[in-house]
Amino acid sequence: MSDLQTLLSAIEQADCYTLTQIVQSVIARCHELFPDEDVFFLSLPVHDQEDRRYTLEQLTEQLMHH
């Protein structure tokens, strides 16, 4: 199994804590590679449209004032 396949398999099996660490590491690496870009991970509720809309509005406001 290649290193990439091993990594992808580990991601597929990761618990919430480990997955959070992986995402944070990916974001940090992207910041290194693309220092002039905002990089973030966005999670939105699927079934609560009001909460989804609120989250997107808050994010939009933050990004516009950044």
N, C-alpha and C positions, 0 to 999 in steps of 0.2 A: 504494500500500500504506500502511495506517495505521501510526502509531508502534507501536501494540500488536502488530500483525501482524509488523512488522519485528523487534520484541523477541522475540516467540515464535519466529520463524524463526531468529533468532540463537541462542536457547536450544537449539533442536532440532539445530543444527549445532555446538554448543560441544564443545570437547575437555574432558578431565577437569579440567585446570587452570582453564579459563575457567568451567566449570560450578561448580566449587568457589567461585570468586569471586562468581558470581551468587547462589548459595545463601547465602553469608556476607552479601552485601548485603541480600538479602531478610530474613534473620534480624535484621540490624541495624535495618532499617526497621520491622519488626514490634515490636522492642523500643522504638522511638521512639513508635509508635502505641499500644502496649499495655504500658506500663511495669510494670504489676502482674501481668504474665503471664510464665511461662517459655516461651520459644520455642526450639525446636531441630529439627534435621533428623536423622532416625534412619534408618540403613541397617543392615539385618539380612541375614545369609546365608540364602539360600533353601534350600539343600540340606543344610546341616549343622545339624541340629536341636539337637544338644548345644551347639554354639557359639551358636546363636540363643537358646536358653534361658539360657545363661550371661550373654550380653550383656543380656538383658532383666532378669535378676535383679540384675546390677550396676547397671543404670540405675534400677531400682526402689529399690534401697537408697540410691543417691545422692540420688534425689528425695525420699525420705522423711526424709533427714537434712539436707536443704538448708534 
